[in-house]
Amino acid sequence: MILMSVAVACLGAHHHVRMTSTRIVMKTLHKPEQPEDLRPWNPQRANIIPTEGFAMVVDGRLKANFVDEEAARAAGAELLARFPMLRVEVYNAETRVRTKVEALATG
């Protein structure tokens, strides 16, 4: 019992200590907050409709952003070559138009 009270005093308030037969089980109740500048940040989210450039749309969902149309078409064609059952389109942010990507002819 003395061991358990020393362990609780050393761990602080955010840990839960439970004695089971001859071993001590410790469980964290909550994680301390990370400072905002250390949190991971994704500068380009694909699920937000872009205002410039091009985006690849797969089965109606935005998947990736591109600077030029040719890169988006090439990525879409490569995806269609691997998975022909998908519907792949390229979204032009300037004109707000989607154009279907055709599969490359393999032969």
N, C-alpha and C positions, 0 to 999 in steps of 0.2 A: 504494500500500500504506500509506503514511503517512496518507492521508485516511481509510482504513478503520479504522485503529487509533485515530485521534482520534474518529471517529464512535462506535466501540464504547465508548470511555472516557466519552464524554459521555452516552450513552443508558442505561447501567447494565446490570444483569444480566437484566432481564426482556424484552429485545429481542434479536432475531436479525438480524444484518446479513449480507447476501450480495452480493458484487460480480458483476455481469453486464455484460460488455463495458465500457461507459462510464457506467453508472448504478448506483446503490446501491439495493438492494431491502431494505426494513425490514419486519419482521413482529413483532407483539407475541405473545409466547408465552403469557402469561396476564394477566388483568386484575387490578389491585389490588382488594382487598376494599373494599366500601362499608361505612361504619359502619351499624349496625342502625337508627338513627333516621332515616337518609336513604333507606332502602329503601322502595319503594312497598308499601302495605298496603291490602288490600281488606277493609273492616270487615264487609261482608255477602256471604258466599259463598253462591251459590244452590245448590250441590251438597250442602250440609249441611242435614239435615232440621230445619226451624225448630221451636222450642219454643213460640212465640207468633206470633199473626198468621196470615196466609194465604200460600200459595205457588202459583204457576202451574206446572203440570206439563204438559210437552209431550212426547208419545210416551214417557211413562214416566220422563222426566228432569226434575228440578227446574230451573226457568229463572229465576224472579224471585220476590222476597218482597214482600208488601204488608201494610199495616196493617189494611185493612178488606176484606171479602169483595166488595163492589161494585166496588172498583178492580180486584181480581184478575179478576172476571168480565168487566168491560169490556175489559181488556187481552186476555183470552182470546178474547172475541168479535171484537175487532178483528183479532187474529191469524188466527182462523178465516175471517173475511171475505176476507183476502188469500190464505190458504193452506188451502182447505177439506179437503185430504187429511190434515191433522194430527189427532191425538187430543189434545184440550186438556182438562185437568181443573183444578179448584181444590182445594188441600189445606188443610184446616182443622187447624191445629196443636193446638188445644185438644181437639177430639174425635177427631183422627187419622183423619179420613174424607175421601176424595176424591169430588168430585161433578163429573160431566161438564158441560162448557160447551157449550151449543147455539149454533149459528150464528144470527146475526140474520137475520130475514126481510127480503130486499131486494125492493123492488117499486115 
